[in-house]
């Protein structure tokens, strides 16, 4: 294999499963809270990984803020789970879509902990709900499922909503939400329905 072929091969490996939008973002490292199952140190099996994304009110550089609610709150109250939980913190003046924080987080977790790569899930609420969808859009081959609460996607991302069409999605959104309108989740559902229609229309008769 000549140098040119090797270079092209490396590019394929590096960027496989990564949306072009993710490659345009700065790669950064966010601090995160980590939860390991109670029996983790006593076993050798691999565990599912859940990535939890907080909302806009918990930005900053103080990880204790993440324990206000959501999965970090339940962990703080003593709840036990049979999966690993990573809860990164988004810095002030940024959004989950601003930078490529996922690759660094994933690499760090994969190197340090026994993770079942076939069972990686992402969830979040409000701003974290947006982050859940955006991260899945950027890395569609990484997630076994997505659980988004009161989320949405930016207008510019609607054109690639079909990236989500092969990922199981469990979406929650209340019509009384006065921060993020119900229509945000509704238009994702409609976009995914159109993807299904396109896929079916391309099938041979």
HUGIDA-V106543 format. One record per helix or strand of 2 or more residues. SS is the DSSP state (H for helix, E for strand). FROM is the first residue (numbers start at 1). LEN is the number of residues. If there is no record, write none. Layout:
BEGIN
SS;FROM;LEN / SS;FROM;LEN
END
This chain:
BEGIN
H;3;13 / H;20;4 / E;32;4 / H;40;3 / E;47;7 / H;56;3 / H;63;6 / H;70;7 / E;84;5 / H;102;11 / E;115;11 / H;127;12 / E;145;5 / H;155;10 / E;168;5 / H;182;20
END
